[in-house]
Amino acid sequence: MASDGGAIIGEILASRGVKHLFTLCGGHISPILVGAQANGLRVVDVRDEASAVFAADAVARMTGIPGVAAVTAGPGVTNTITAVKNAQMAQSPIIIFGGAAATLLKGRGSLQDIDQLSVMESITKWSVSLKTVPSIGPTVKKALDVARDGVPGPVFVELPIDLLYAEDTVRDMFMKEAGAGASKNLGSKALELYLRGHLYRQFNQPHASIVPPIRESLAPKPGNRNPHAKKVASLLANAERPALVIGSQSLVNVRDAEPLADAVRSLGVPTWLGGTARGLLGRRSDIQFRHKRSAALKEADLVIVAGFPFDFRLGYGRSISRSATLVAANLSRSDMRKNRRPEIPVHMHPGDFLQELARAAGGGPGPWSHWFETLRSRERARDEEIAQQASSTSELVNPLQLFQRIEEQMSDDAVLVVDGGDFVATASYILRPRKPLSWLDPGVFGTLGVGGGFAVGASLVRPKDEVWLIYGDGSCGYSIAEMDTCVRHGVAPIAVIGNDGSWAQIAREQVPMLGTDVGTVLNRSAYHEVARGYGAAGLLLDDSSQIDAVLAEAKSIAAGGTPVVINSHIAKNEFRKGSISM
């Protein structure tokens, strides 16, 4: 039986299959770290609390098990806000344990004591503060369930420091701080009695169930009797130009993506993948397309959107022809109807729906040969344009050529983490994830700074696989310090920084529109030397003729267990001219 609050938390996390706890140490949370380690979890301490949450988010996306982070009170909690909001918008199931002042000291000016719940409530599915030790176990179990149920998302659990230590330790601490027992006057005796009563309730009062706010939930899984699947299968059989768009939500809470991949292959519909769904069909697939999605959706007569909201990425629904029959499967009723109402709304896990649809359709691609040829012709034309632009030479490195070479040199088990603007957007046209659950981007929030934490989490989940971190030179400034974390914890991602001395994605629109580059200019800093300072390997790439040699050296170093940063001095280019980032 667990002896303190930290041990209780460690036991429950271990029993639910959690393998890692990400943290930045603080006095308010030490027992949580000790309890997690004692129960077999790997405690991974990072250099910024945001990175702890980003790492937990990566683990949740790649394993289907909630990711867990623990941060200290006050600034430890507030430092996580962007990362928690990113997880909320990406619908990632994570748990954030936040330390807090002792129950008797709340609101009295204790160190790092603020109203944390009011800060966290709007960016989580559930935020709760505990008052007694018997509440810890049931609440942590409920938090793990709430994070995964319905529309997944983050849960914040506040744990005052006096709930985490053993009862004797807390009693001694309270009595010493209050000066109880040092005096025999009536006031001192009354204070001692009050404290003992408080402590007895704190450690022995039976748990009263805490009911989370009512959130959108799903009906019981209908299985093979789903009427939507049968109806959509009939529409598919009669469609001439069908299109399938699969988003991140189709992979949420998924531990094994192969059944979903098999279902999509069985349907045989022209498919576009976004977010975490990238890589679902492997590096190459006859039915997968990466270019000209908007043009296809304007021409399609049946569009199935699985786990992808009608937000800016789909033109707020306007990218899809008004004459097409629109099917949308989503865990969220509101997301499914925002901006564009589908003719057939399917309120369930989109990955489950696609599997049911494949069973109802009976397998085998439909008679869409002319449609496929149209789409493949466009795909080839766009790839030829990219190849042509990649062949141009300059004094520095052509980023398209660099990505072409990375694409050829990446191993078959490679995981891709992307963190940046213009450089990362360019990469998305060329780099192909090798297998499911092997692409990590921020998601719809478009957050910079995910890279270090995502790379740490991915490297721990896939310790034998290559992990490539594609960094912009602006975004790397947020988390390059996590190279120190990688060195200390024995993981070895390969970070490639596209260094053009600019916040290029913003400059692309700002300079033509407003006539000034103010605020967008950076130095071509020596990031490879920064990496060496943290104990990683640092390589400079400023000559296109050296691309293959530098990539090969980086792969060799990483295979030996040392993280690598490639500082690639890239040439300015017009590949994404006219792109807008608003």
Residue pairs with C-beta under 8 A, 6 or more apart in sequence:
2 8
2 10
2 11
2 35
3 166
4 31
4 35
4 164
4 165
4 166
4 167
4 169
5 31
5 32
5 35
5 133
5 136
5 159
5 163
5 164
5 165
6 30
6 31
6 32
6 33
6 34
6 35
6 36
6 164
6 165
7 31
7 34
7 35
7 38
7 39
8 35
8 133
8 136
8 137
8 140
9 32
9 35
9 36
9 97
9 136
9 140
9 159
10 32
10 34
10 35
10 36
10 37
10 38
10 39
10 41
11 35
11 39
12 137
12 140
12 141
12 144
13 21
13 36
13 39
13 41
13 68
13 140
14 39
14 40
14 41
16 65
16 66
16 141
16 144
17 65
18 41
18 65
18 66
18 68
19 41
19 42
19 59
19 65
19 460
20 41
20 42
20 43
20 44
20 55
20 56
20 59
20 67
20 68
20 457
20 460
21 32
21 33
21 36
21 41
21 42
21 43
21 44
21 68
21 69
21 70
22 44
22 45
22 46
22 51
22 52
22 53
22 55
22 56
22 67
22 68
22 69
22 70
22 453
22 456
22 457
23 29
23 32
23 33
23 43
23 44
23 45
23 46
23 52
23 69
23 70
23 71
24 45
24 46
24 47
24 48
24 49
24 52
24 71
24 72
24 76
25 33
25 45
25 72
26 71
26 72
26 73
26 76
26 99
27 72
27 99
27 161
28 72
28 73
28 76
28 99
28 100
28 101
28 112
28 161
29 70
29 71
29 72
29 76
29 97
29 98
29 99
29 159
29 164
30 164
31 164
31 165
32 70
32 97
32 99
32 159
32 164
33 43
33 70
36 43
36 70
37 43
42 460
44 55
44 456
44 460
44 485
44 489
45 485
45 488
46 52
46 55
46 452
46 453
46 456
46 482
46 485
47 452
47 481
47 482
47 484
47 485
48 79
48 452
48 453
48 479
48 481
48 482
49 69
49 71
49 76
49 77
49 79
49 80
49 83
50 79
50 80
50 82
50 83
50 449
50 453
50 478
50 479
51 83
51 452
51 453
51 456
51 479
51 482
51 485
52 69
52 70
52 71
52 80
52 83
52 453
53 69
53 71
53 80
53 83
53 84
53 87
53 94
53 96
53 154
53 453
54 83
54 86
54 449
54 450
54 452
54 453
54 454
54 457
54 479
55 67
55 69
55 453
55 454
55 456
55 457
55 460
56 67
56 68
56 69
56 87
56 94
56 95
56 96
56 457
57 67
57 83
57 86
57 87
57 90
57 92
57 94
57 450
57 453
57 454
57 457
58 67
58 417
58 440
58 453
58 454
58 455
58 456
58 457
58 458
58 461
59 65
59 67
59 457
59 460
59 461
60 66
60 67
60 87
60 92
60 93
60 94
61 90
61 92
61 248
61 251
61 252
61 276
61 437
61 440
62 415
62 437
62 440
62 457
62 458
62 461
62 462
63 255
63 461
64 252
64 253
64 254
64 255
65 255
66 93
66 94
66 95
66 144
66 147
66 148
67 92
67 93
67 94
67 95
67 457
68 94
68 95
68 96
68 97
69 80
69 94
69 95
69 96
69 97
70 96
70 97
70 98
70 99
71 77
71 79
71 80
71 96
71 97
71 98
71 99
72 98
72 99
72 112
73 98
73 99
73 100
73 101
73 111
73 112
73 113
73 114
73 116
73 161
74 111
74 112
74 113
74 114
74 116
75 112
76 98
76 99
76 112
77 96
77 98
77 99
77 114
77 116
77 119
77 120
78 114
78 119
80 96
81 119
81 123
82 447
82 449
83 447
83 449
83 450
83 453
84 94
84 96
84 120
84 123
84 124
84 154
84 156
85 123
85 445
86 442
86 443
86 445
86 447
86 450
87 94
87 153
87 154
88 123
88 124
88 125
88 153
88 154
89 443
89 444
89 445
90 248
90 275
90 442
90 443
90 444
90 445
91 151
91 152
91 153
91 248
91 249
91 252
91 331
92 152
92 153
92 154
92 252
93 147
93 148
93 152
93 153
93 154
93 252
93 253
94 147
94 153
94 154
94 155
95 140
95 143
95 144
95 147
95 154
95 155
95 157
96 120
96 124
96 154
96 155
96 156
96 157
97 157
97 159
98 116
98 120
98 156
98 157
98 158
98 159
99 112
99 158
99 159
99 160
99 161
100 106
100 113
100 116
100 129
100 158
100 159
100 160
100 161
101 110
101 111
101 112
101 113
101 160
101 161
102 110
102 160
102 161
102 162
102 173
102 174
103 131
103 160
103 162
103 163
103 198
103 202
104 162
104 174
104 195
104 198
105 113
106 113
106 160
107 113
116 127
116 129
116 156
116 158
117 127
117 128
117 129
117 156
117 158
120 127
120 156
121 127
123 154
124 153
124 154
124 155
124 156
125 146
125 147
125 151
125 153
125 154
125 155
125 212
125 215
126 143
126 146
126 155
126 156
126 212
126 213
126 215
127 155
127 156
127 157
127 158
128 139
128 143
128 155
128 156
128 157
128 158
128 210
128 212
129 158
129 160
130 136
130 139
130 157
130 158
130 159
130 160
130 163
131 160
131 163
131 202
132 163
132 201
132 202
132 203
132 205
132 207
133 163
133 167
133 202
133 203
134 203
134 204
134 205
134 206
134 207
135 207
135 208
135 210
136 159
136 163
137 207
138 207
138 209
138 210
139 157
139 207
139 210
140 157
142 210
142 212
143 155
143 157
144 155
146 155
146 212
146 215
147 153
147 154
147 155
148 253
149 215
149 217
149 218
150 215
150 216
150 217
150 218
150 331
151 215
151 216
151 331
151 332
151 335
152 252
152 253
152 331
162 170
162 173
162 174
162 202
163 202
165 173
167 199
167 203
170 199
170 202
170 203
171 196
171 199
174 180
174 195
174 198
174 199
175 181
175 192
175 195
178 191
178 192
178 195
179 188
180 188
180 191
180 192
180 195
181 188
181 192
182 188
216 331
216 332
216 333
216 334
218 331
218 347
218 348
218 349
219 347
219 348
221 348
221 349
221 352
222 348
222 356
223 356
224 356
224 359
224 360
226 348
226 353
226 356
226 360
228 327
228 329
228 344
228 346
228 353
229 353
229 356
229 357
229 359
229 360
230 360
231 344
232 304
232 327
232 344
232 346
232 357
232 360
233 357
233 360
233 361
233 362
235 302
235 325
235 327
236 242
236 267
236 269
236 302
236 357
236 361
236 366
237 361
237 366
239 301
239 302
239 366
239 368
240 301
240 368
240 371
241 299
241 300
241 301
241 302
241 368
241 371
242 269
242 270
242 300
242 301
242 302
242 303
242 304
242 366
242 368
242 371
243 269
243 270
243 271
243 272
243 296
243 297
243 300
243 302
243 303
243 304
244 264
244 267
244 269
244 270
244 271
244 272
244 303
244 304
244 306
245 271
245 272
245 274
245 293
245 297
245 303
245 304
245 305
245 306
245 308
245 314
246 264
246 271
246 272
246 273
246 274
246 277
246 280
246 306
246 307
246 308
246 350
246 354
247 274
247 275
247 277
247 305
247 306
247 307
247 308
247 309
247 350
248 274
248 275
248 276
248 277
248 307
248 308
248 443
249 306
249 307
249 308
249 330
249 331
249 349
249 350
250 260
250 277
250 280
250 306
250 307
250 349
250 350
250 351
250 354
251 257
251 260
251 276
251 277
251 280
251 307
251 351
251 436
251 437
252 276
252 307
252 331
252 349
253 349
254 260
254 351
254 437
257 280
257 436
257 437
258 436
259 355
260 280
260 351
260 354
260 355
260 436
261 280
261 281
261 282
261 436
262 358
263 354
263 355
263 357
263 358
263 359
264 271
264 280
264 281
264 287
264 354
264 358
265 281
265 285
265 287
266 358
266 361
266 363
266 364
267 354
267 357
267 358
267 361
267 365
268 287
268 364
268 365
268 366
268 368
269 287
269 304
269 365
269 366
269 368
270 287
270 289
270 296
270 368
270 371
270 372
270 375
271 281
271 285
271 287
271 288
271 289
272 288
272 289
272 290
272 293
272 296
273 279
273 280
273 281
273 288
274 308
274 313
275 308
275 439
275 441
275 443
276 437
276 439
276 440
276 441
277 307
278 433
278 438
278 439
279 416
279 432
279 433
279 434
279 435
279 436
279 437
279 438
279 439
280 436
281 287
281 288
282 434
282 435
283 412
283 432
283 433
283 434
283 435
284 432
287 365
289 296
289 375
289 376
289 379
290 379
290 429
290 432
291 378
291 379
291 382
291 383
291 429
292 375
292 378
292 379
292 382
293 319
294 315
294 319
295 378
296 375
296 378
297 303
297 314
297 319
297 320
297 321
297 324
298 319
298 320
298 321
299 321
300 320
300 321
300 324
301 321
301 323
301 324
301 325
302 324
302 325
302 327
303 320
303 321
303 324
303 325
303 326
303 327
304 327
304 328
304 329
304 357
305 314
305 320
305 326
305 327
305 328
305 329
305 342
306 328
306 329
306 330
306 350
306 351
306 353
306 354
307 329
307 330
307 331
307 350
307 351
308 314
309 330
309 332
309 335
309 336
309 338
309 444
310 316
310 317
310 328
310 335
310 338
310 339
310 340
311 338
311 339
311 444
313 444
314 320
314 340
316 339
316 340
317 339
317 340
318 340
320 326
320 340
325 343
325 344
326 340
326 342
326 343
326 344
327 342
327 343
327 344
327 346
328 336
328 342
328 344
328 345
328 346
329 336
329 346
329 348
329 349
329 350
329 353
329 354
330 336
330 345
330 346
330 347
330 350
331 347
331 348
331 349
331 350
333 345
333 347
336 342
336 345
336 346
336 347
337 345
346 353
386 400
386 429
386 430
386 575
387 404
389 400
389 573
389 575
390 398
390 400
390 401
390 403
390 404
391 401
392 398
393 544
394 544
394 571
395 571
396 542
396 543
396 544
396 569
396 570
396 571
397 541
397 542
397 543
397 544
397 547
397 568
397 569
397 570
397 571
398 544
398 570
398 571
398 573
399 423
399 426
399 498
399 568
399 570
399 571
399 573
399 575
400 426
400 430
400 573
400 575
401 544
401 547
402 496
402 498
402 541
402 544
402 547
402 568
402 570
403 426
403 427
403 429
403 430
403 431
404 430
405 547
405 548
405 551
406 431
406 468
406 496
406 551
407 430
407 431
407 432
409 548
409 551
409 552
409 555
410 431
410 434
410 466
410 468
411 434
411 465
411 466
411 555
412 434
412 435
413 434
413 435
413 462
413 464
413 465
413 466
414 433
414 434
414 438
414 465
414 466
414 467
414 468
415 433
415 438
415 439
415 440
415 458
415 462
415 465
415 466
415 467
415 468
416 431
416 433
416 438
416 439
416 440
416 468
416 470
417 440
417 450
417 451
417 454
417 455
417 458
417 467
417 468
417 469
417 470
417 493
418 424
418 427
418 428
418 439
418 440
418 441
418 451
418 469
418 470
419 442
419 448
419 449
419 450
419 451
419 452
419 454
419 469
419 470
419 471
419 472
419 475
419 476
419 478
419 479
420 448
420 451
420 470
420 471
420 472
420 474
420 475
420 476
420 498
421 448
421 472
421 474
421 475
421 503
421 504
421 505
421 506
421 581
422 472
422 498
422 504
422 505
422 508
422 576
422 579
423 470
423 471
423 472
423 473
423 498
423 500
423 504
423 570
424 441
424 470
424 472
424 475
425 505
425 576
425 579
426 498
426 575
426 576
427 470
431 470
433 439
438 465
440 450
440 454
440 458
441 450
442 448
442 450
448 472
448 474
448 475
448 478
449 475
449 478
449 479
450 479
451 469
451 471
451 475
451 476
451 478
451 479
451 482
451 495
452 469
452 478
452 479
452 480
452 481
452 482
452 483
452 485
453 479
453 482
454 469
455 467
455 469
455 482
455 486
455 493
455 495
456 482
456 485
456 486
456 489
456 491
456 493
458 467
458 493
459 467
459 486
459 491
459 492
459 493
460 489
460 491
463 491
466 494
466 555
466 558
467 491
467 492
467 493
467 494
468 493
468 494
468 495
468 496
469 493
469 494
469 495
469 496
470 496
470 498
471 480
471 495
471 496
471 497
471 498
472 497
472 498
472 504
472 505
473 497
473 498
473 499
473 500
473 501
473 502
473 522
473 524
473 525
473 527
474 502
474 503
474 522
476 495
476 497
476 527
480 495
480 527
480 530
480 531
480 534
480 565
481 534
483 495
483 530
483 531
483 534
483 535
483 536
483 563
483 565
484 534
484 535
486 492
486 493
486 536
486 563
487 534
487 535
487 536
487 562
487 563
490 561
491 563
492 557
492 558
492 559
492 560
492 561
492 562
492 563
492 564
493 558
493 563
493 564
494 554
494 555
494 558
494 563
494 564
494 566
495 531
495 563
495 564
495 565
495 566
496 566
496 568
497 527
497 565
497 566
497 567
497 568
498 568
498 570
499 524
499 525
499 527
499 567
499 568
499 569
499 570
500 524
500 569
500 570
500 571
500 572
501 521
501 522
501 523
501 524
502 517
502 520
502 521
502 522
502 572
503 519
503 520
503 521
503 522
504 520
504 572
505 576
505 579
505 581
506 519
506 520
506 581
507 517
507 520
508 576
508 577
508 578
508 579
508 581
509 579
509 580
509 581
509 582
510 516
510 517
510 518
510 520
511 517
511 520
524 569
526 540
526 567
527 538
527 565
527 567
528 538
528 539
528 540
528 565
528 566
528 567
529 538
530 538
530 565
531 537
531 538
531 563
531 564
531 565
531 567
532 538
536 562
536 563
536 564
536 565
537 554
537 557
537 562
537 563
537 564
537 565
538 564
538 565
538 567
539 550
539 553
539 554
539 564
539 565
539 566
539 567
540 567
540 569
541 547
541 550
541 566
541 567
541 568
541 569
542 568
542 569
550 566
551 566
554 564
554 566
557 564
558 564
